[in-house]
Each structure stands twice: as structure tokens, then as C-alpha cells.
Amino acid sequence: VLRILVEDRRYASYMACMMVFGFGNLMISPTVVIILRDEFETTTLTAILVTTVLPLAIMPLAIPIWARLLGKAHVVIFRSIHSWVFVTASLLYLIAVEMDFIPLMFIASATLGIGFAGGMLAWNLGHQHFAPPHRDSQYMSVHVMLTGIRGLIAPFLGVAIFTALAAKGHPGMIYAVTLGLNIAGAIGFLILRSRQPANTSTPGTA
């Protein structure tokens, strides 16, 4: 893993942006569950609708749109556009919780589903835009390991931050944290895009 990151600085920079961006995303879902229960005091049916049904229902509709973009552009360009959907979702969650306006939670979850749709494609295929064909599995293993690291830490960290902020009367400010991380990652992708070589628009050309 370290050898690949040292040898391929472009891929390492992409993984760094993914780490920051992904940390923000992985803090969202567990805190939404707690907020719906503790702050909005919703029924179980409503909580399931917001956290699971709505995002999953949106994903099949959004995947073909994202697939067309990913089919035409390098994953860095794709992420520089796609990442702002998660920025929007975090902002909507922040407003919804701080204003105690549950209809906006539905809109935020639908937006999150749109983001998940693009993320599913880019997560599975994005490394191929960097990896030579004979090293495809090695590059994917780097992505999987780093995803696992943030998946192990981010949800617990998100809940801990939420608990501290909720104790001060501002439970929705956890989404100010996720918003900041999402924006930092999105800006990182934009910087990578500005440095993107012209000959890396298709998988396997790195």
C-alpha cells in the first residue's frame, strides 16, 4: 500500500482527498439515526423512510446519470462535480436540524441518495483511471484499506462530536463539521482537476 502511494503521487493525492471527503460522509448516517430519534422523536417508520428507503429509492434513478458522466471523464473530474452533492446534503441536514424542520430531512436524504449513487460507481471504478491494467487489484486494495480505516473511525468520531454539541444545545452543528470536511475534500478534487494531465481521460492511461 505504501509503495503504491509513494510511487504514484497523483493517486496518493486522490486518496488523500477521498480520506477527508469520506470522513465527512461517514459521519452523516449514524448521526441522522440518533437525531431522528432524540431530537425529532419520529416513529420508527419515519426514521426508516428517511435513513434507508428514500436514499435507496433515489439511487437507481441517479446511477444512469452519473454513469454517463463517469464514462466520459476521468474520475478526478467526476469527483470534482459529484462531491458537491454531499456538500449540499450536509448543508440541508444542518439547516433542517438547527431549524427543527423535519421536511427538509427528507430532501437532505434524497440528496444523499443522489450522492451515494455516484459514489457507488466511482468507488468501484475510480482506481482504474490511475492503475495500469496489470496493477488493477493492487490499486483497488489501497482504496479498500483506506476506506476501511475511515469506516472504522469516522462513525464513532461523528457520534462523539454530535454528543458534545448536543449537550450544548446545538445537535445540528455536527453537520457543520461534515460540511467543512466535504467542502475541503471537494476543493481538493478541484485542485487535482486543475492539475490533471490532458492524456488521462480514460481508465488505464495513468
C-alpha positions as CSV (number, residue, x, y, z in Angstrom):
1,V,0.0,0.0,0.0
2,L,2.7,2.5,1.0
3,R,4.8,1.6,-2.1
4,I,1.9,2.4,-4.4
5,L,1.2,5.7,-2.6
6,V,4.8,6.7,-2.8
7,E,5.2,5.7,-6.4
8,D,2.0,7.2,-7.7
9,R,1.7,10.7,-6.2
10,R,-1.4,11.5,-8.3
11,Y,-3.2,8.5,-6.8
12,A,-1.9,9.4,-3.3
13,S,-3.3,12.9,-3.7
14,Y,-6.6,11.5,-4.9
15,M,-6.7,9.1,-1.9
16,A,-5.9,12.0,0.5
17,C,-8.9,13.9,-0.9
18,M,-11.1,10.8,-0.6
19,M,-10.0,10.4,3.0
20,V,-11.1,13.9,4.0
21,F,-14.2,13.8,1.9
22,G,-15.1,10.3,3.0
23,F,-14.7,11.1,6.7
24,G,-17.4,13.8,6.4
25,N,-19.7,11.4,4.5
26,L,-19.4,8.6,7.0
27,M,-20.3,10.8,9.9
28,I,-23.7,11.6,8.4
29,S,-25.8,8.4,8.5
30,P,-25.2,7.3,12.2
31,T,-25.9,10.8,13.5
32,V,-29.1,11.1,11.4
33,V,-30.4,8.0,13.1
34,I,-29.8,9.4,16.5
35,I,-31.2,12.9,15.7
36,L,-34.4,11.5,14.3
37,R,-34.9,9.5,17.5
38,D,-33.8,12.0,20.1
39,E,-34.4,15.4,18.5
40,F,-37.4,14.9,16.2
41,E,-38.8,12.0,18.2
42,T,-40.1,10.4,14.9
43,T,-41.7,7.0,14.6
44,T,-39.7,4.0,13.6
45,L,-41.4,4.0,10.2
46,T,-40.5,7.6,9.5
47,A,-36.9,7.0,10.6
48,I,-36.5,4.0,8.3
49,L,-38.1,6.0,5.4
50,V,-35.6,8.9,5.9
51,T,-32.5,6.9,6.6
52,T,-32.9,3.9,4.3
53,V,-35.9,3.8,2.0
54,L,-35.6,7.2,0.4
55,P,-31.9,7.1,-0.4
56,L,-32.1,3.6,-1.8
57,A,-35.1,4.5,-3.9
58,I,-33.3,7.5,-5.4
59,M,-30.1,5.6,-6.2
60,P,-31.4,3.6,-9.3
61,L,-32.7,6.8,-10.8
62,A,-29.5,8.7,-10.3
63,I,-27.0,6.0,-11.3
64,P,-27.5,6.2,-15.1
65,I,-26.9,10.0,-15.0
66,W,-23.7,9.6,-13.0
67,A,-22.6,6.7,-15.3
68,R,-22.8,8.9,-18.3
69,L,-20.5,11.4,-16.7
70,L,-18.0,8.8,-15.4
71,G,-17.9,7.2,-18.9
72,K,-16.8,10.5,-20.4
73,A,-14.5,11.9,-17.8
74,H,-11.6,11.0,-15.5
75,V,-12.6,10.1,-12.0
76,V,-10.9,13.3,-10.7
77,I,-13.2,15.4,-12.9
78,F,-16.1,13.3,-11.9
79,R,-15.4,13.7,-8.2
80,S,-14.9,17.5,-8.6
81,I,-18.6,17.6,-9.7
82,H,-20.0,14.8,-7.7
83,S,-18.6,15.9,-4.3
84,W,-20.7,19.0,-4.2
85,V,-23.9,16.8,-3.9
86,F,-22.6,15.7,-0.5
87,V,-21.8,19.3,0.4
88,T,-25.4,20.2,-0.4
89,A,-26.7,17.3,1.7
90,S,-24.7,18.3,4.7
91,L,-25.9,21.9,4.4
92,L,-29.5,20.7,4.2
93,Y,-29.1,18.5,7.3
94,L,-27.6,21.4,9.1
95,I,-30.4,23.7,8.3
96,A,-33.1,21.0,9.0
97,V,-31.8,20.1,12.5
98,E,-31.0,23.6,13.6
99,M,-34.4,24.9,12.4
100,D,-36.2,21.8,13.7
101,F,-37.8,21.4,10.2
102,I,-38.2,17.7,9.5
103,P,-39.5,18.0,5.9
104,L,-36.0,19.2,5.0
105,M,-34.6,16.0,6.4
106,F,-36.4,14.1,3.6
107,I,-34.9,16.4,1.0
108,A,-31.5,16.0,2.5
109,S,-31.8,12.2,2.5
110,A,-32.9,12.3,-1.1
111,T,-29.9,14.4,-1.9
112,L,-27.7,12.0,0.0
113,G,-29.1,9.1,-2.2
114,I,-28.1,11.0,-5.3
115,G,-24.6,11.3,-3.9
116,F,-24.5,7.6,-2.9
117,A,-25.4,6.7,-6.5
118,G,-22.4,8.4,-7.9
119,G,-20.2,7.3,-5.1
120,M,-21.0,3.7,-5.7
121,L,-19.8,3.9,-9.3
122,A,-16.7,6.0,-8.6
123,W,-15.7,3.8,-5.6
124,N,-15.8,0.6,-7.7
125,L,-14.3,2.0,-10.9
126,G,-12.3,5.1,-10.0
127,H,-9.0,3.4,-9.3
128,Q,-8.9,2.1,-12.8
129,H,-8.4,5.7,-14.0
130,F,-5.0,5.6,-12.3
131,A,-3.9,1.9,-12.3
132,P,-2.1,0.2,-15.2
133,P,-4.2,-2.9,-16.1
134,H,-1.8,-5.3,-14.6
135,R,-1.9,-3.5,-11.2
136,D,-5.7,-3.0,-11.0
137,S,-6.1,-5.2,-7.9
138,Q,-3.2,-3.6,-6.1
139,Y,-4.7,-0.1,-6.6
140,M,-8.1,-1.3,-5.5
141,S,-6.6,-2.8,-2.4
142,V,-5.2,0.6,-1.4
143,H,-8.7,2.1,-1.8
144,V,-10.3,-0.6,0.1
145,M,-7.9,-0.4,3.0
146,L,-8.1,3.4,3.3
147,T,-11.9,3.2,3.1
148,G,-11.8,0.6,5.9
149,I,-9.7,2.9,8.1
150,R,-12.1,5.8,7.8
151,G,-15.0,3.5,8.1
152,L,-13.6,2.2,11.4
153,I,-13.1,5.7,12.8
154,A,-15.4,8.3,11.3
155,P,-18.9,7.0,12.5
156,F,-17.6,6.8,16.1
157,L,-15.9,10.2,15.9
158,G,-19.1,11.7,14.4
159,V,-21.3,10.4,17.2
160,A,-18.8,11.7,19.8
161,I,-18.8,15.1,18.2
162,F,-22.5,15.1,18.0
163,T,-22.9,14.1,21.6
164,A,-20.7,17.0,22.7
165,L,-22.5,19.5,20.5
166,A,-26.0,18.2,21.5
167,A,-25.1,18.7,25.2
168,K,-24.5,22.4,24.4
169,G,-27.9,22.6,22.7
170,H,-26.8,22.5,19.0
171,P,-27.1,18.9,17.8
172,G,-27.3,20.1,14.1
173,M,-23.8,21.5,14.3
174,I,-22.4,18.1,13.7
175,Y,-23.4,18.8,10.1
176,A,-21.3,22.0,10.1
177,V,-18.4,19.6,10.8
178,T,-19.3,17.2,7.9
179,L,-20.0,20.3,5.7
180,G,-16.4,21.6,6.4
181,L,-14.9,18.2,5.6
182,N,-17.0,17.8,2.5
183,I,-16.0,21.3,1.2
184,A,-12.3,20.6,2.0
185,G,-12.5,17.4,0.0
186,A,-14.4,19.0,-2.8
187,I,-11.9,21.8,-3.1
188,G,-9.1,19.2,-3.1
189,F,-10.7,17.5,-6.1
190,L,-11.0,20.8,-7.9
191,I,-7.2,21.4,-7.3
192,L,-6.4,18.0,-8.6
193,R,-8.6,18.7,-11.6
194,S,-6.7,21.9,-12.3
195,R,-3.5,19.8,-12.4
196,Q,-5.0,16.9,-14.4
197,P,-2.9,15.9,-17.4
198,A,-4.7,16.1,-20.7
199,N,-4.0,12.4,-21.5
200,T,-5.6,10.8,-18.6
201,S,-9.3,10.9,-19.5
202,T,-9.8,7.1,-19.8
203,P,-9.1,4.2,-17.4
204,G,-5.7,2.5,-17.7
205,T,-3.9,5.5,-19.1
206,A,-2.1,6.5,-15.9
